[in-house]
Amino acid sequence: MNSISTEKLYNPIYDSLSVFEKQELLNNIAGIYNLEILCFKEFSAFGKSTYTAEFISKDGIEFVFVPGERVKLGIDFKGRKPSEIFNKENLEYLVYVFIDEEDETDSSIEDKIKEKLEDNEFVSTIEDYLNNNFSNEETILIHPMLVQKDYSETCWEDVSDDELKENKEWQAKIESAEKNGISEITVHKSICLYKENESWHGKLYKETTFNNLLQDIKDKGYSLPTKREWEYLVGKGCRSIFPWGNDMDFSMKLRHMEWTDNYDEYTLEKENFFGLHIAFDPYCREIVYDDGVFSYKGGDGGRNICGGLGPVWGYFPVSPYFENKDEETGEYINGGYDFFRRVIRIAD
């Protein structure tokens, strides 16, 4: 780090530098960590922005530089009523999934929703959920990092083209898929065959433990982010449930939502204010690591949304601050739901 003034790697100093000074700093980082700079770019999302660089490592992994910052993370709902947190539309979605539409009363859905919101016992269940499933507020010093731009899949390993062509069973599946107009076949925790750019490819499932994943990451000189680091990477210190506010924006194109065409470009999967691609998919969760303990951020494996709880409850788990405190990871990674992101800590 002799050629870099570490204080310049932290905000607000980093933000105050000129573009030339930032580029000089980023070039120095590239040299120290043996990375190639792909481009300099300012990324903007949700009213926040960062001028940074995209890098690529010798093993083909793309990174972006994320400056450090002393920042408040987590969210405190204590003393706040749901009606003070959410707008009318979001409140109605929170309540609607608990309305019995087959109830033979003369009340309209609107009246039933109003009754629920006037039921102190029901409102307290919403308050309890918010208080128990989000991380506590805390001011943290986040150190500067190089962060993998995209999250990586776990457990699935690519099959070579030759191996795919020589396997008669797989070729039979592909032939059947072609006849039926199917572009992907997945056998649970076994084989995935998929068509991309008019060619078929394959992946085999290899059961993997959290410890083996971490060791492999460490052996290559990388780390996993901590919970608080991940919260910063996704929210940049936002003081709300989501980086854009407390309410779901129903104009967004979101995965698994009935109003969204599956062929649309999903709003939340674009680059964020650091240039990172975050899944923002309740089924996908990223593995984080704190002092010997593995946990998840960014999803609940689809539990809320698959349980029929609708878009607001269903998307709470993608909040930077969502935290299922009762969840246990076990020994083995669940490929298809569990993903990871490499980081390189520059100064701590």
C-alpha positions in Angstrom: 0.0 0.0 0.0 3.0 2.3 -0.2 1.8 4.1 -3.3 -1.7 4.7 -2.0 -2.8 7.1 0.7 -5.3 4.9 2.5 -7.3 7.9 3.8 -8.3 8.6 0.2 -10.0 5.2 0.0 -12.7 6.3 2.4 -15.6 8.6 2.0 -16.2 11.5 2.2 -12.6 12.1 1.1 -12.8 9.7 -1.9 -16.0 11.4 -3.1 -14.3 14.8 -3.0 -11.4 13.8 -5.3 -11.4 14.9 -8.9 -12.0 12.4 -11.6 -8.3 12.5 -12.5 -7.3 11.8 -8.8 -9.8 8.9 -8.6 -8.4 7.4 -11.8 -4.9 7.7 -10.5 -5.9 6.0 -7.3 -7.8 3.2 -9.1 -4.8 2.6 -11.4 -2.6 2.2 -8.4 -5.0 -0.3 -6.9 -5.0 -2.3 -10.2 -1.2 -2.5 -10.1 -1.0 -3.6 -6.5 -3.6 -6.3 -6.9 -2.5 -7.5 -10.4 -5.8 -6.5 -12.0 -6.6 -5.1 -15.4 -8.9 -2.1 -15.6 -11.8 -2.6 -18.0 -13.2 0.9 -17.7 -13.8 3.9 -15.4 -17.5 4.6 -14.8 -19.9 6.4 -12.6 -22.7 4.2 -11.5 -26.0 5.7 -10.3 -29.1 4.1 -8.7 -31.8 5.2 -6.1 -30.4 8.7 -5.9 -26.9 7.6 -5.0 -23.7 7.3 -7.2 -20.1 6.2 -7.2 -17.3 6.9 -9.6 -15.2 3.8 -9.7 -13.5 1.3 -12.0 -14.3 -2.2 -13.3 -11.4 -4.6 -13.0 -10.8 -8.1 -14.2 -8.5 -10.6 -12.4 -6.1 -13.1 -13.9 -8.7 -15.8 -13.2 -11.4 -13.9 -15.1 -13.4 -12.5 -12.2 -14.7 -8.9 -12.6 -14.5 -6.6 -9.6 -15.4 -3.0 -8.8 -13.8 -0.8 -6.2 -16.1 0.2 -3.3 -14.8 3.0 -1.1 -14.9 2.7 2.7 -17.1 4.7 4.9 -18.3 5.1 8.5 -22.0 4.6 8.2 -25.1 3.7 10.1 -26.5 0.3 9.1 -29.6 -1.6 10.2 -33.0 -0.2 10.8 -35.0 0.6 13.9 -38.8 0.2 13.8 -39.5 0.6 17.6 -42.3 3.0 18.3 -43.3 3.3 14.7 -46.7 2.0 13.6 -47.1 0.3 10.2 -49.2 3.2 9.0 -46.3 5.5 9.7 -43.9 3.3 7.7 -45.9 2.2 4.6 -48.2 4.0 2.2 -51.8 2.9 1.8 -51.2 0.6 -1.2 -48.4 -1.3 0.6 -50.4 -1.5 3.9 -53.3 -3.1 1.9 -51.0 -5.7 0.4 -49.7 -6.5 3.8 -53.2 -7.2 5.1 -54.9 -8.6 2.0 -53.1 -12.0 2.1 -54.7 -12.6 5.5 -58.2 -11.8 4.4 -60.6 -14.8 4.0 -62.3 -14.0 0.7 -64.7 -16.9 1.3 -66.0 -15.3 4.5 -69.8 -15.1 3.9 -70.2 -11.6 5.4 -71.5 -8.7 3.4 -68.3 -6.8 4.0 -66.3 -5.8 0.9 -62.6 -6.6 0.7 -61.9 -2.9 1.4 -64.0 -3.1 4.6 -62.2 -6.3 5.7 -58.8 -4.7 5.2 -59.9 -1.7 7.2 -61.1 -3.9 10.0 -57.8 -5.7 10.1 -55.9 -2.5 10.3 -58.0 -1.5 13.2 -57.3 -4.8 15.0 -54.5 -4.0 17.4 -53.6 -7.7 17.8 -53.1 -8.1 14.0 -51.2 -4.8 13.7 -48.9 -6.0 16.5 -48.0 -9.1 14.4 -46.7 -6.8 11.6 -44.8 -4.8 14.2 -43.3 -8.0 15.7 -42.2 -9.2 12.3 -40.4 -5.9 11.5 -38.7 -5.8 14.9 -37.6 -9.4 14.8 -36.5 -9.8 11.2 -34.3 -6.9 10.4 -30.8 -6.1 11.7 -30.3 -3.6 14.5 -29.0 -0.1 13.9 -25.3 0.3 14.4 -22.6 2.7 13.2 -19.9 0.7 11.5 -16.6 1.5 9.8 -16.7 -0.3 6.4 -13.3 -0.7 5.0 -12.6 -0.2 1.2 -12.9 -3.3 -0.9 -12.7 -4.8 -4.3 -16.0 -6.5 -4.8 -17.0 -9.1 -7.3 -19.4 -7.5 -9.7 -21.7 -10.5 -10.1 -22.7 -13.2 -7.6 -21.5 -16.7 -8.3 -23.4 -20.0 -8.4 -22.6 -22.8 -6.0 -22.5 -26.5 -6.4 -23.0 -26.6 -10.2 -20.0 -27.3 -12.3 -19.8 -27.0 -16.1 -19.7 -30.1 -18.3 -17.4 -30.0 -21.2 -18.9 -30.0 -24.7 -17.2 -33.3 -25.5 -18.6 -35.0 -22.4 -22.1 -33.7 -23.2 -22.0 -35.0 -26.7 -20.7 -38.4 -25.6 -23.4 -39.0 -23.0 -26.3 -40.8 -24.7 -28.7 -40.3 -21.8 -28.1 -36.5 -21.8 -28.4 -36.4 -25.6 -31.8 -38.2 -25.4 -33.0 -35.6 -22.9 -31.8 -32.8 -25.3 -33.5 -34.4 -28.3 -36.8 -34.7 -26.3 -36.5 -31.1 -25.2 -36.0 -29.9 -28.7 -39.1 -31.7 -29.9 -41.1 -30.1 -27.1 -39.7 -26.6 -27.5 -38.0 -26.6 -24.1 -34.7 -24.8 -23.6 -33.8 -26.0 -20.1 -34.0 -29.3 -18.2 -33.0 -29.6 -14.6 -32.9 -32.9 -12.6 -32.8 -31.9 -8.9 -29.3 -31.9 -7.6 -28.1 -33.9 -10.5 -27.8 -32.4 -14.0 -28.9 -29.2 -15.7 -29.0 -29.0 -19.5 -29.8 -25.6 -21.0 -29.8 -24.0 -24.5 -27.9 -20.8 -24.9 -27.1 -19.1 -28.3 -28.5 -22.0 -30.1 -26.1 -24.5 -28.4 -26.8 -26.9 -25.6 -24.6 -26.9 -22.4 -24.6 -28.8 -19.2 -23.8 -28.5 -15.5 -23.4 -31.3 -12.9 -24.4 -30.9 -9.3 -21.6 -31.4 -6.8 -22.5 -31.3 -3.2 -20.4 -28.8 -1.3 -20.0 -27.7 2.3 -19.8 -24.1 3.4 -16.3 -24.7 4.9 -15.1 -26.2 1.6 -16.4 -23.1 -0.3 -14.7 -20.7 2.1 -11.4 -22.6 1.9 -11.5 -22.5 -1.9 -12.2 -18.8 -1.8 -9.3 -18.2 0.7 -6.9 -20.3 -1.3 -7.3 -18.0 -4.3 -6.7 -14.9 -2.1 -10.3 -13.8 -1.7 -12.8 -13.5 1.2 -16.6 -13.6 1.7 -18.3 -10.4 2.8 -19.6 -10.0 6.4 -23.3 -9.2 7.1 -22.6 -5.6 7.6 -20.4 -5.3 4.5 -23.1 -6.9 2.4 -25.7 -4.5 3.9 -23.5 -1.6 2.8 -22.8 -3.0 -0.7 -26.6 -3.3 -1.2 -28.0 -0.2 0.6 -25.0 2.2 0.9 -26.3 3.1 4.4 -30.0 3.7 3.3 -32.3 4.5 6.3 -35.2 2.6 4.9 -36.3 -1.0 4.3 -35.1 -0.9 0.6 -32.5 1.2 -1.1 -35.3 3.2 -2.7 -37.6 3.6 0.4 -39.9 1.6 2.6 -42.6 0.8 0.0 -42.5 -1.6 -2.9 -42.8 0.4 -6.2 -45.3 -1.5 -8.3 -44.1 0.2 -11.4 -40.9 -1.9 -11.1 -40.5 -5.1 -13.2 -39.9 -7.8 -10.6 -39.2 -11.5 -10.8 -42.0 -13.8 -9.8 -44.6 -11.0 -10.0 -47.7 -11.6 -12.0 -47.7 -8.1 -13.6 -44.2 -8.6 -15.0 -43.5 -10.2 -18.3 -40.8 -12.9 -17.9 -39.0 -11.5 -20.9 -38.7 -8.0 -19.4 -35.4 -6.7 -18.1 -35.9 -6.7 -14.3 -35.6 -3.3 -12.7 -33.7 -4.4 -9.6 -31.1 -6.5 -11.4 -29.4 -3.6 -13.1 -26.1 -2.3 -11.8 -26.5 -0.5 -8.5 -24.7 2.6 -7.2 -21.5 0.7 -6.8 -21.8 -1.1 -10.2 -22.8 -4.4 -8.5 -25.4 -6.8 -9.7 -27.5 -7.8 -6.8 -30.0 -10.6 -7.3 -33.0 -8.8 -5.7 -34.8 -12.2 -6.1 -36.4 -13.6 -2.9 -35.3 -17.1 -4.0 -31.6 -16.2 -4.3 -29.6 -15.6 -1.1 -25.9 -14.7 -0.8 -23.6 -16.4 1.7 -21.9 -14.1 4.2 -19.4 -15.0 6.9 -18.8 -13.5 10.4 -16.3 -14.8 12.9 -16.7 -18.5 12.0 -20.5 -18.3 11.3 -22.1 -18.6 7.9 -25.4 -17.0 7.2 -27.5 -15.6 4.4 -28.4 -12.1 3.1 -30.6 -11.1 0.2 -33.4 -13.7 0.2 -35.1 -16.4 2.2 -35.1 -19.1 -0.5 -38.5 -18.0 -1.6 -40.2 -18.9 1.6 -42.4 -15.8 1.9 -43.2 -15.4 -1.7 -43.8 -19.2 -2.4 -46.0 -19.2 0.7 -48.5 -17.0 -1.0 -47.7 -13.9 1.1 -47.7 -11.5 -1.9 -45.2 -8.9 -3.2 -44.6 -6.9 -0.1 -44.1 -9.7 2.4 -42.4 -11.7 -0.4 -39.9 -9.0 -1.2 -39.0 -8.1 2.4 -36.1 -10.6 2.3 -34.3 -8.7 -0.4 -33.9 -5.7 1.9 -30.3 -5.0 2.8 -31.3 -5.3 6.5 -33.5 -8.4 6.4 -32.1 -11.0 8.8 -33.7 -14.3 9.7 -32.2 -14.7 13.1 -33.6 -18.2 13.6 -32.2 -19.6 10.4 -29.5 -22.2 10.5 -27.3 -23.0 7.5 -26.3 -26.5 8.4 -23.2 -28.1 6.8 -24.1 -28.3 3.1 -24.8 -25.5 0.7 -28.1 -25.6 -1.2 -27.1 -25.1 -4.8 -29.8 -23.2 -6.8 -30.6 -21.0 -3.8 -27.2 -20.2 -2.3 -24.8 -17.9 -4.1 -21.6 -16.1 -3.1 -19.6 -13.0 -3.9 -15.8 -12.6 -3.5 -14.3 -9.6 -1.9 -10.7 -8.3 -1.5 -10.3 -6.0 1.6 -7.9 -3.3 0.8 -7.3 -1.7 4.2 -8.5 -2.6 7.7 
